[in-house]
Amino acid sequence: MQDRFLDKNQQTDCLHMTNNNYSNEEIKRRITICLDLLFTKDSFLLKNSVHERTIAARLFLYLNKLFPKHTVDCEYDKHGEQARKILMGIKECSKKKKNDYVIPDIIIHTRNTDKNNLLVIEIKKNRKDSCDIKKLEKFTDQSGIFGYKLGLFIKFNLTNEPSLIWFEDGKQIDL
């Protein structure tokens, strides 16, 4: 990831961007910046295999600065005023899953509306999770109830560059 690090001036420029209509490429660019910051400032966490929630919380801090017109939430369990987010069919993806309730690791959205759901992120360490992949397909399906513009699965591999899988309209895409 070092070849993509930005200098302090470039990072500061990004912090002052406030466009609400992010292109897919702009979202990817901002995610890349946040991951670079995570690897620069928080490599201890990745080297020492802390829980994925800790990594998500640190990534949240960087995302929050680069998406100032949206709300960035970790482990957000609401859908509007409903008590829980429900994705029908999720419980079938794993024998351990007992219901269709979901709590995404990180979301970038506007609370209490589905009109500005920008990005949903699922994080894992050293493994791919079929339930997380299914969740991202459903969260980004534009005919579904959430309609996130993009989804992102991040698989962290200790201090190596993470694997990224992007989703748009319920399908994996190259971005």
LINBEL-V103345 format. One record per run of one state. SS is the DSSP state (A for helix, B for strand, O for the rest). FROM is the first residue (numbers start at 1). TO is the last residue. If there is no record, write none. Layout:
BEGIN
SS/FROM/TO
SS/FROM/TO
END
This chain:
BEGIN
O/1/1
A/2/4
O/5/7
A/8/15
O/16/23
A/24/41
O/42/42
A/43/47
O/48/51
A/52/66
O/67/70
B/71/76
O/77/78
B/79/79
O/80/81
B/82/82
O/83/84
B/85/86
O/87/89
A/90/93
O/94/100
B/101/102
O/103/103
B/104/109
O/110/118
B/119/125
O/126/129
A/130/140
O/141/149
B/150/157
O/158/159
B/160/168
O/169/170
B/171/173
O/174/175
END
